[in-house]
Each structure stands twice: as structure tokens, then as C-alpha cells.
Amino acid sequence: MRLNLQQLGEALQKKIAPVYFLSGDEPLQLGEAADAIRKTARQAGFSEREVMTVDTHFEWHSLAEAAGSLSLFADKRILDLRVPDGKLGNDGSKALQAYCEHPPSDTLLLITSAKLAPASLKTRWFEAIDKSGVVVQIWPLDGKDLLQWLQQRAGQRGLRIEPEGLRILASKIEGNLLAAAQEIEKLFVLYGDQPITAQAVVDVVADSSRYDVFKLVDAVLVGRVSRILKVLQGLKDEGVAAPVVLWGLTREARLLLSIQSQLQQRVPREQVFKNHQLWDKRKGLINDALSKLTRQQLFEVLVLSAQADQQIKGQQCGDPWETLLTICLLFTAVHPLSLNSGASFQ
């Protein structure tokens, strides 16, 4: 059965299919659709999950073996099969056809793939999945569809952005939904449920480029303490809102935690980077950070970030900028007390 992305949520509430096939080159929507399927499956008792990535070393017989093996805890399972290039080959085609003929009752097969070539839609394996499960093809958004998506996304965050502001945001992100989601998150941090004008959207986007919180994040990832102090002090002096700085740091901590989780599931590193839309320059910075930061340290960053958030809101004593400095130094494993007094904000 073929569904569009908007129909998927309603279909999940009615019945869980044995097989789901998601394809497309829009990573945010692809990832969120897969998350929705996994969440619904967990609620239905599919408590175990096995991730399998199709690469040059992948053996397709392992799919049948995984489907036929007994669950360690006799629970329902999710087989999370990822096809980065959308190509299955003869072995993959035969394996999926065989699976779809007799899908195990205790297993949900979730396949995520890059955008398929038109010829793939006429193959036997695709027809087998279409017959036994659900197929969702995800397309890039533009025009009215993009504006509608932005409005819905903002509404989910409780934001009220005037129509002209949405059009400005659409022109700035140029169809990149991941960037759009990040901009909406910044607007939420700064304005909450207040009405947001077109000028406010312009100001937030301009602030990001003028003061460049991302330069602070880059300095944090490579551990350049002197650079961190200079950029953070500059951001404060130029009047950048502390919530925007906090947003940049917590976003990076969550990104690193997400990447670590996928690497622990033995997803190939390059595929993990692709899933998170990391360009070449960022890959080196992320690798450096991953080599020196543990999950415990990143969780400590998030705990301290919650403290900074309370300080910003006036719900806890203390200077949020001092806490932001401590957060930066946690990324570098440098304790603020080891720095001289000139390092603190006055």
C-alpha cells in the first residue's frame, strides 16, 4: 500500500503493517517518519531493535537469519534495515521478496532508503513490499507545500509567525528542512508564545550570521580555550541573547549523543554523518570531539544547560554567562577554576 507522508500517522493509529519502506533524499522528514513508526511499534510491544546497514560487505542472508532467530527475551522486534544508496542488487531483491511472502508475526521490518530510481518502482521486490506492507516516498518541499510545512512546524512549537515572516524564512532556508527546524527552534527560544513579526524573523537570521554562534561551537569542538573566551565575550558584548548561545551549545551536545548512539549500533561512520547532514569541514571537528568526549560528559553538559536555562529565566541564582562558559569548558575537559581570573565574565 502506498501512502504519502501526511497519511502515515493516521495509518499507524489504525494498524501496524509487517513491513514499512521509506525512501527519499529529505533527511529530516525521512528520519521523523522512521521515528514515528518505531515509536508506535514500541507502544505495541516491539521492544527489541536490530539495526542493519546495507553496504559493500552486507550479506543479505543475514536478513532471513535475523527474521528466523528467536528473540532473546521472547519479545517482538524491529528490524531496522538501512539502504543508503537505494540499491539492492539481485541478492537484495530476492531476499526482500522472500521475506514479504511470509513476514514473521513477531517482527516489524522498517526499511529506509535513498530516493529510488523510477525503474525500481517496477521491480518485483518493490511490488512485494507494496503488496504486503506500506510504502512512503518522501519528496523535497517547495512553494506552497514548504510554507504549509513551516506553518505546521511552527504551530507544533506554539509559535505564531505572521505570513510574511514565514515567506522570509522559506527564502532563507532554501528548502533545507533541517535548517528550517533549527531556525524555528531559535525563534521559540527567543520569543516563546509571543507573536513573531517578519522583522523578528529577519533579525534572528541576521544575528546568526553577524555574531555567528556557530564559530563558538567550532572553537568548543576543537578545544581552543583562548578562542572560546574571545568569541563568547564578543557575543556577550555585542548583545547576543544568552538563549541563542545556549541553544547552539545544547544542540551540539545532542548531536554528538545521537552520533555516538548510531556508532554504537555499528552504523558505518560515513552513513551516520550523512544521516546528520555533516559537510566535510564539520566531519573533522565532530571526529575530534567524539575522540575525547564520553556520553557521561555530554550528559553533564545537558544538565548544566538546564541550570543555565533556569538562570536566564530568573528562576535560579547565578550569572548565565558564567554558566555558559563552564558549559564550553566541559566540552574541552578544562575546569573553569584552572583558568586565571581574567577568564570569567564581569
C-alpha positions as a Markdown table, in Angstrom:
| # | Residue | x | y | z |
|---|---|---|---|---|
| 1 | Met | 0.0 | 0.0 | 0.0 |
| 2 | Arg | 1.4 | 3.4 | -1.0 |
| 3 | Leu | 0.8 | 6.3 | 1.3 |
| 4 | Asn | 2.0 | 9.9 | 1.3 |
| 5 | Leu | 3.8 | 11.3 | 4.4 |
| 6 | Gln | 0.6 | 13.0 | 5.6 |
| 7 | Gln | -1.3 | 9.7 | 5.6 |
| 8 | Leu | 1.3 | 7.8 | 7.6 |
| 9 | Gly | 0.4 | 9.0 | 11.1 |
| 10 | Glu | -3.3 | 8.1 | 10.7 |
| 11 | Ala | -2.5 | 4.7 | 9.2 |
| 12 | Leu | -0.2 | 3.9 | 12.1 |
| 13 | Gln | -3.0 | 4.6 | 14.6 |
| 14 | Lys | -5.2 | 2.1 | 12.8 |
| 15 | Lys | -2.9 | -0.8 | 12.2 |
| 16 | Ile | 0.8 | -1.7 | 12.3 |
| 17 | Ala | 1.9 | -3.2 | 9.0 |
| 18 | Pro | 4.6 | -6.0 | 8.9 |
| 19 | Val | 6.8 | -4.0 | 6.5 |
| 20 | Tyr | 7.4 | -0.3 | 6.0 |
| 21 | Phe | 9.5 | 1.1 | 3.2 |
| 22 | Leu | 10.5 | 4.8 | 3.4 |
| 23 | Ser | 12.5 | 6.4 | 0.6 |
| 24 | Gly | 13.7 | 10.0 | -0.2 |
| 25 | Asp | 16.5 | 12.5 | -0.1 |
| 26 | Glu | 15.0 | 14.8 | 2.6 |
| 27 | Pro | 16.7 | 13.6 | 5.8 |
| 28 | Leu | 14.6 | 15.4 | 8.3 |
| 29 | Gln | 11.2 | 14.1 | 7.1 |
| 30 | Leu | 12.7 | 10.7 | 6.4 |
| 31 | Gly | 14.1 | 10.5 | 10.0 |
| 32 | Glu | 11.0 | 11.7 | 11.6 |
| 33 | Ala | 8.8 | 9.3 | 9.7 |
| 34 | Ala | 11.0 | 6.4 | 10.8 |
| 35 | Asp | 10.9 | 7.7 | 14.4 |
| 36 | Ala | 7.1 | 7.7 | 14.3 |
| 37 | Ile | 7.0 | 4.1 | 13.1 |
| 38 | Arg | 9.5 | 3.0 | 15.7 |
| 39 | Lys | 7.6 | 4.8 | 18.5 |
| 40 | Thr | 4.2 | 3.3 | 17.5 |
| 41 | Ala | 5.8 | -0.1 | 17.3 |
| 42 | Arg | 7.4 | 0.2 | 20.8 |
| 43 | Gln | 4.0 | 1.2 | 22.2 |
| 44 | Ala | 2.6 | -2.0 | 20.6 |
| 45 | Gly | 5.2 | -4.2 | 22.3 |
| 46 | Phe | 8.0 | -4.3 | 19.8 |
| 47 | Ser | 10.6 | -3.7 | 22.4 |
| 48 | Glu | 13.8 | -5.1 | 20.7 |
| 49 | Arg | 15.5 | -3.5 | 17.8 |
| 50 | Glu | 18.3 | -4.6 | 15.5 |
| 51 | Val | 19.9 | -2.2 | 13.0 |
| 52 | Met | 21.3 | -3.5 | 9.7 |
| 53 | Thr | 23.0 | -1.3 | 7.1 |
| 54 | Val | 23.4 | -2.4 | 3.5 |
| 55 | Asp | 27.0 | -1.7 | 2.3 |
| 56 | Thr | 29.6 | -3.5 | 0.2 |
| 57 | His | 30.2 | -6.1 | 3.0 |
| 58 | Phe | 26.5 | -6.7 | 3.8 |
| 59 | Glu | 25.3 | -10.3 | 3.4 |
| 60 | Trp | 21.6 | -10.5 | 2.5 |
| 61 | His | 21.2 | -13.9 | 4.1 |
| 62 | Ser | 21.6 | -12.2 | 7.5 |
| 63 | Leu | 18.1 | -10.6 | 7.0 |
| 64 | Ala | 16.5 | -14.1 | 6.8 |
| 65 | Glu | 18.6 | -15.3 | 9.7 |
| 66 | Ala | 17.6 | -12.3 | 11.9 |
| 67 | Ala | 13.9 | -12.8 | 11.0 |
| 68 | Gly | 14.1 | -16.5 | 11.8 |
| 69 | Ser | 16.1 | -16.3 | 15.0 |
| 70 | Leu | 14.3 | -16.3 | 18.4 |
| 71 | Ser | 14.2 | -13.1 | 20.3 |
| 72 | Leu | 16.5 | -13.0 | 23.3 |
| 73 | Phe | 13.6 | -12.1 | 25.6 |
| 74 | Ala | 10.8 | -13.6 | 23.6 |
| 75 | Asp | 9.6 | -10.1 | 22.7 |
| 76 | Lys | 8.5 | -8.5 | 19.4 |
| 77 | Arg | 11.3 | -7.0 | 17.4 |
| 78 | Ile | 12.0 | -4.2 | 14.9 |
| 79 | Leu | 14.5 | -5.0 | 12.1 |
| 80 | Asp | 15.8 | -1.6 | 11.1 |
| 81 | Leu | 17.2 | -2.1 | 7.6 |
| 82 | Arg | 19.0 | 0.9 | 6.0 |
| 83 | Val | 19.9 | 1.2 | 2.3 |
| 84 | Pro | 21.9 | 4.4 | 1.9 |
| 85 | Asp | 22.2 | 4.3 | -1.9 |
| 86 | Gly | 18.8 | 2.8 | -2.6 |
| 87 | Lys | 20.4 | -0.2 | -4.5 |
| 88 | Leu | 19.7 | -3.7 | -3.5 |
| 89 | Gly | 21.2 | -5.9 | -6.3 |
| 90 | Asn | 19.9 | -9.3 | -7.2 |
| 91 | Asp | 20.6 | -10.8 | -3.7 |
| 92 | Gly | 18.7 | -8.0 | -2.0 |
| 93 | Ser | 15.8 | -8.2 | -4.4 |
| 94 | Lys | 15.4 | -12.0 | -3.8 |
| 95 | Ala | 15.8 | -11.6 | 0.0 |
| 96 | Leu | 13.1 | -8.9 | 0.3 |
| 97 | Gln | 10.7 | -10.9 | -2.0 |
| 98 | Ala | 11.2 | -14.0 | 0.2 |
| 99 | Tyr | 10.7 | -12.0 | 3.4 |
| 100 | Cys | 7.5 | -10.4 | 2.2 |
| 101 | Glu | 6.0 | -13.8 | 1.2 |
| 102 | His | 6.0 | -14.9 | 4.9 |
| 103 | Pro | 6.8 | -12.0 | 7.2 |
| 104 | Pro | 7.2 | -13.1 | 10.8 |
| 105 | Ser | 4.3 | -12.2 | 13.1 |
| 106 | Asp | 6.7 | -11.0 | 15.9 |
| 107 | Thr | 8.8 | -8.8 | 13.7 |
| 108 | Leu | 8.4 | -5.4 | 12.0 |
| 109 | Leu | 10.7 | -4.7 | 9.1 |
| 110 | Leu | 11.5 | -1.0 | 8.7 |
| 111 | Ile | 13.5 | -0.1 | 5.5 |
| 112 | Thr | 14.8 | 3.4 | 5.0 |
| 113 | Ser | 16.4 | 4.2 | 1.6 |
| 114 | Ala | 17.7 | 7.0 | -0.5 |
| 115 | Lys | 15.4 | 8.2 | -3.3 |
| 116 | Leu | 14.6 | 5.3 | -5.7 |
| 117 | Ala | 15.2 | 5.5 | -9.5 |
| 118 | Pro | 11.9 | 5.3 | -11.4 |
| 119 | Ala | 12.8 | 1.8 | -12.7 |
| 120 | Ser | 12.9 | 0.5 | -9.1 |
| 121 | Leu | 9.2 | 1.1 | -8.8 |
| 122 | Lys | 8.5 | -1.6 | -11.3 |
| 123 | Thr | 10.7 | -4.3 | -9.8 |
| 124 | Arg | 9.4 | -7.5 | -8.1 |
| 125 | Trp | 10.8 | -6.6 | -4.7 |
| 126 | Phe | 9.1 | -3.2 | -4.7 |
| 127 | Glu | 5.8 | -4.8 | -5.7 |
| 128 | Ala | 6.2 | -7.4 | -3.0 |
| 129 | Ile | 6.7 | -4.7 | -0.3 |
| 130 | Asp | 3.8 | -2.6 | -1.8 |
| 131 | Lys | 1.5 | -5.7 | -1.5 |
| 132 | Ser | 2.5 | -6.8 | 2.0 |
| 133 | Gly | 3.3 | -3.6 | 3.7 |
| 134 | Val | 3.4 | 0.2 | 3.4 |
| 135 | Val | 5.5 | 2.3 | 1.0 |
| 136 | Val | 6.1 | 6.1 | 1.7 |
| 137 | Gln | 8.1 | 8.1 | -0.8 |
| 138 | Ile | 9.3 | 11.5 | 0.6 |
| 139 | Trp | 9.8 | 14.4 | -1.7 |
| 140 | Pro | 11.6 | 17.8 | -1.2 |
| 141 | Leu | 9.1 | 20.7 | -0.4 |
| 142 | Asp | 8.9 | 24.0 | -2.2 |
| 143 | Gly | 6.3 | 26.7 | -2.8 |
| 144 | Lys | 3.0 | 26.4 | -1.0 |
| 145 | Asp | 3.9 | 23.0 | 0.4 |
| 146 | Leu | 7.0 | 24.4 | 2.1 |
| 147 | Leu | 5.1 | 27.3 | 3.5 |
| 148 | Gln | 2.5 | 24.9 | 4.9 |
| 149 | Trp | 5.2 | 22.7 | 6.4 |
| 150 | Leu | 6.8 | 25.8 | 8.1 |
| 151 | Gln | 3.4 | 26.9 | 9.5 |
| 152 | Gln | 2.7 | 23.4 | 10.8 |
| 153 | Arg | 6.2 | 23.1 | 12.3 |
| 154 | Ala | 5.9 | 26.5 | 14.0 |
| 155 | Gly | 2.5 | 25.6 | 15.3 |
| 156 | Gln | 3.8 | 22.4 | 16.9 |
| 157 | Arg | 6.2 | 24.6 | 18.9 |
| 158 | Gly | 3.3 | 27.0 | 19.8 |
| 159 | Leu | 4.8 | 29.8 | 17.6 |
| 160 | Arg | 2.7 | 32.4 | 15.9 |
| 161 | Ile | 4.7 | 33.7 | 12.9 |
| 162 | Glu | 3.0 | 36.2 | 10.6 |
| 163 | Pro | 2.7 | 35.1 | 6.9 |
| 164 | Glu | 5.4 | 37.4 | 5.6 |
| 165 | Gly | 7.7 | 36.1 | 8.3 |
| 166 | Leu | 7.1 | 32.5 | 7.0 |
| 167 | Arg | 7.9 | 33.6 | 3.5 |
| 168 | Ile | 11.1 | 35.2 | 4.6 |
| 169 | Leu | 12.1 | 32.1 | 6.5 |
| 170 | Ala | 11.3 | 30.0 | 3.4 |
| 171 | Ser | 13.5 | 32.1 | 1.3 |
| 172 | Lys | 16.4 | 31.9 | 3.8 |
| 173 | Ile | 16.4 | 28.1 | 4.2 |
| 174 | Glu | 16.0 | 27.3 | 0.5 |
| 175 | Gly | 14.2 | 24.1 | 1.1 |
| 176 | Asn | 16.6 | 22.7 | 3.7 |
| 177 | Leu | 14.1 | 21.5 | 6.3 |
| 178 | Leu | 16.8 | 20.7 | 8.9 |
| 179 | Ala | 17.9 | 24.3 | 8.8 |
| 180 | Ala | 14.3 | 25.4 | 9.0 |
| 181 | Ala | 13.7 | 23.3 | 12.1 |
| 182 | Gln | 16.8 | 24.9 | 13.7 |
| 183 | Glu | 15.6 | 28.4 | 12.9 |
| 184 | Ile | 12.2 | 27.6 | 14.3 |
| 185 | Glu | 13.8 | 26.3 | 17.5 |
| 186 | Lys | 15.8 | 29.6 | 17.8 |
| 187 | Leu | 12.6 | 31.6 | 17.4 |
| 188 | Phe | 11.0 | 29.5 | 20.1 |
| 189 | Val | 13.9 | 30.1 | 22.5 |
| 190 | Leu | 13.8 | 33.9 | 21.9 |
| 191 | Tyr | 10.0 | 34.6 | 21.6 |
| 192 | Gly | 8.1 | 31.6 | 23.1 |
| 193 | Asp | 4.4 | 32.1 | 22.5 |
| 194 | Gln | 4.7 | 35.8 | 21.6 |
| 195 | Pro | 3.5 | 36.9 | 18.1 |
| 196 | Ile | 6.5 | 36.9 | 15.8 |
| 197 | Thr | 6.7 | 39.6 | 13.1 |
| 198 | Ala | 8.5 | 39.4 | 9.8 |
| 199 | Gln | 11.1 | 41.8 | 11.2 |
| 200 | Ala | 11.8 | 39.5 | 14.1 |
| 201 | Val | 12.5 | 36.6 | 11.6 |
| 202 | Val | 14.9 | 38.9 | 9.7 |
| 203 | Asp | 16.6 | 39.9 | 13.0 |
| 204 | Val | 17.1 | 36.3 | 14.2 |
| 205 | Val | 18.6 | 35.2 | 10.9 |
| 206 | Ala | 20.8 | 38.2 | 10.7 |
| 207 | Asp | 22.1 | 37.7 | 14.2 |
| 208 | Ser | 23.1 | 34.2 | 13.4 |
| 209 | Ser | 25.4 | 35.4 | 10.6 |
| 210 | Arg | 26.6 | 38.6 | 12.2 |
| 211 | Tyr | 27.5 | 37.2 | 15.6 |
| 212 | Asp | 28.0 | 33.6 | 14.5 |
| 213 | Val | 27.3 | 31.4 | 17.5 |
| 214 | Phe | 28.5 | 28.6 | 15.2 |
| 215 | Lys | 32.1 | 29.9 | 15.4 |
| 216 | Leu | 31.8 | 29.4 | 19.2 |
| 217 | Val | 30.6 | 25.9 | 18.7 |
| 218 | Asp | 33.6 | 25.2 | 16.3 |
| 219 | Ala | 36.0 | 26.5 | 18.9 |
| 220 | Val | 34.4 | 24.3 | 21.6 |
| 221 | Leu | 34.7 | 21.2 | 19.4 |
| 222 | Val | 38.4 | 21.7 | 18.8 |
| 223 | Gly | 39.1 | 22.7 | 22.4 |
| 224 | Arg | 40.7 | 26.1 | 21.8 |
| 225 | Val | 40.1 | 27.7 | 25.2 |
| 226 | Ser | 41.5 | 31.1 | 24.2 |
| 227 | Arg | 39.3 | 31.2 | 21.2 |
| 228 | Ile | 36.3 | 30.2 | 23.3 |
| 229 | Leu | 36.9 | 33.0 | 25.7 |
| 230 | Lys | 37.3 | 35.6 | 22.9 |
| 231 | Val | 34.2 | 34.6 | 21.0 |
| 232 | Leu | 31.9 | 34.1 | 24.0 |
| 233 | Gln | 32.9 | 37.5 | 25.4 |
| 234 | Gly | 32.4 | 39.1 | 22.0 |
| 235 | Leu | 28.9 | 37.5 | 21.7 |
| 236 | Lys | 28.0 | 39.0 | 25.1 |
| 237 | Asp | 29.5 | 42.4 | 24.4 |
| 238 | Glu | 27.5 | 42.6 | 21.1 |
| 239 | Gly | 24.3 | 41.9 | 22.8 |
| 240 | Val | 23.6 | 38.4 | 21.5 |
| 241 | Ala | 20.8 | 36.8 | 23.6 |
| 242 | Ala | 22.1 | 34.2 | 26.0 |
| 243 | Pro | 19.3 | 31.7 | 25.0 |
| 244 | Val | 20.7 | 31.7 | 21.4 |
| 245 | Val | 24.1 | 30.8 | 22.7 |
| 246 | Leu | 22.7 | 28.1 | 24.9 |
| 247 | Trp | 20.7 | 26.7 | 22.0 |
| 248 | Gly | 23.8 | 26.4 | 19.9 |
| 249 | Leu | 25.7 | 24.5 | 22.7 |
| 250 | Thr | 22.9 | 22.2 | 23.7 |
| 251 | Arg | 22.2 | 21.4 | 20.0 |
| 252 | Glu | 25.8 | 20.3 | 19.6 |
| 253 | Ala | 25.7 | 18.1 | 22.7 |
| 254 | Arg | 22.5 | 16.4 | 21.5 |
| 255 | Leu | 24.0 | 16.0 | 18.0 |
| 256 | Leu | 27.1 | 14.3 | 19.5 |
| 257 | Leu | 25.0 | 12.0 | 21.6 |
| 258 | Ser | 22.9 | 11.0 | 18.6 |
| 259 | Ile | 26.0 | 10.3 | 16.6 |
| 260 | Gln | 27.5 | 8.2 | 19.4 |
| 261 | Ser | 24.3 | 6.2 | 19.7 |
| 262 | Gln | 24.3 | 5.3 | 16.0 |
| 263 | Leu | 28.0 | 4.4 | 16.0 |
| 264 | Gln | 27.4 | 2.1 | 19.0 |
| 265 | Gln | 24.8 | 0.4 | 16.9 |
| 266 | Arg | 27.6 | -0.3 | 14.3 |
| 267 | Val | 26.2 | 2.0 | 11.7 |
| 268 | Pro | 29.1 | 3.0 | 9.3 |
| 269 | Arg | 30.6 | 6.3 | 10.3 |
| 270 | Glu | 30.1 | 7.9 | 6.9 |
| 271 | Gln | 26.4 | 6.9 | 6.9 |
| 272 | Val | 26.0 | 8.4 | 10.3 |
| 273 | Phe | 27.5 | 11.6 | 9.1 |
| 274 | Lys | 25.2 | 11.6 | 6.1 |
| 275 | Asn | 22.2 | 11.0 | 8.3 |
| 276 | His | 23.1 | 14.1 | 10.3 |
| 277 | Gln | 23.9 | 16.2 | 7.2 |
| 278 | Leu | 27.5 | 16.9 | 8.1 |
| 279 | Trp | 29.6 | 18.5 | 5.5 |
| 280 | Asp | 33.3 | 17.7 | 5.1 |
| 281 | Lys | 34.6 | 20.6 | 7.2 |
| 282 | Arg | 32.4 | 19.6 | 10.1 |
| 283 | Lys | 33.3 | 15.9 | 9.9 |
| 284 | Gly | 36.8 | 16.6 | 11.2 |
| 285 | Leu | 35.5 | 18.7 | 14.1 |
| 286 | Ile | 33.0 | 16.1 | 15.1 |
| 287 | Asn | 35.6 | 13.3 | 14.9 |
| 288 | Asp | 37.9 | 15.3 | 17.2 |
| 289 | Ala | 35.1 | 15.8 | 19.7 |
| 290 | Leu | 34.0 | 12.2 | 19.6 |
| 291 | Ser | 37.5 | 11.0 | 20.3 |
| 292 | Lys | 37.7 | 12.9 | 23.6 |
| 293 | Leu | 34.1 | 13.2 | 24.9 |
| 294 | Thr | 32.2 | 10.4 | 26.7 |
| 295 | Arg | 28.5 | 10.1 | 26.9 |
| 296 | Gln | 28.7 | 11.0 | 30.6 |
| 297 | Gln | 30.5 | 14.3 | 29.8 |
| 298 | Leu | 27.8 | 15.2 | 27.2 |
| 299 | Phe | 25.1 | 14.4 | 29.7 |
| 300 | Glu | 26.8 | 16.7 | 32.2 |
| 301 | Val | 26.7 | 19.4 | 29.5 |
| 302 | Leu | 22.9 | 19.0 | 29.2 |
| 303 | Val | 22.4 | 19.1 | 33.0 |
| 304 | Leu | 24.4 | 22.3 | 33.3 |
| 305 | Ser | 22.5 | 23.7 | 30.3 |
| 306 | Ala | 19.2 | 23.2 | 32.2 |
| 307 | Gln | 20.8 | 25.2 | 35.0 |
| 308 | Ala | 21.7 | 28.0 | 32.6 |
| 309 | Asp | 18.2 | 28.0 | 31.2 |
| 310 | Gln | 16.8 | 28.5 | 34.8 |
| 311 | Gln | 19.3 | 31.3 | 35.4 |
| 312 | Ile | 18.3 | 33.0 | 32.1 |
| 313 | Lys | 14.6 | 32.9 | 33.2 |
| 314 | Gly | 15.4 | 34.3 | 36.6 |
| 315 | Gln | 14.3 | 31.1 | 38.3 |
| 316 | Gln | 17.8 | 30.3 | 39.8 |
| 317 | Cys | 20.6 | 32.4 | 41.2 |
| 318 | Gly | 23.8 | 32.9 | 39.2 |
| 319 | Asp | 25.1 | 34.6 | 36.0 |
| 320 | Pro | 24.0 | 32.6 | 33.0 |
| 321 | Trp | 27.1 | 33.8 | 31.0 |
| 322 | Glu | 29.4 | 32.3 | 33.6 |
| 323 | Thr | 27.5 | 29.0 | 33.3 |
| 324 | Leu | 27.7 | 29.2 | 29.5 |
| 325 | Leu | 31.5 | 29.5 | 29.9 |
| 326 | Thr | 31.5 | 26.4 | 32.2 |
| 327 | Ile | 29.5 | 24.5 | 29.6 |
| 328 | Cys | 32.0 | 25.4 | 26.9 |
| 329 | Leu | 34.9 | 24.3 | 29.0 |
| 330 | Leu | 33.1 | 21.0 | 29.8 |
| 331 | Phe | 33.4 | 20.2 | 26.1 |
| 332 | Thr | 37.1 | 20.7 | 26.3 |
| 333 | Ala | 37.7 | 18.9 | 29.6 |
| 334 | Val | 39.1 | 22.1 | 31.1 |
| 335 | His | 37.7 | 23.1 | 34.6 |
| 336 | Pro | 37.0 | 26.8 | 34.9 |
| 337 | Leu | 38.8 | 27.0 | 38.2 |
| 338 | Ser | 42.0 | 26.2 | 36.4 |
| 339 | Leu | 41.9 | 29.4 | 34.4 |
| 340 | Asn | 43.0 | 32.8 | 35.7 |
| 341 | Ser | 40.5 | 35.3 | 36.9 |
| 342 | Gly | 40.6 | 37.2 | 33.6 |
| 343 | Ala | 38.7 | 34.3 | 32.0 |
| 344 | Ser | 35.5 | 35.0 | 33.8 |
| 345 | Phe | 32.8 | 37.4 | 32.7 |
| 346 | Gln | 32.3 | 40.6 | 34.7 |
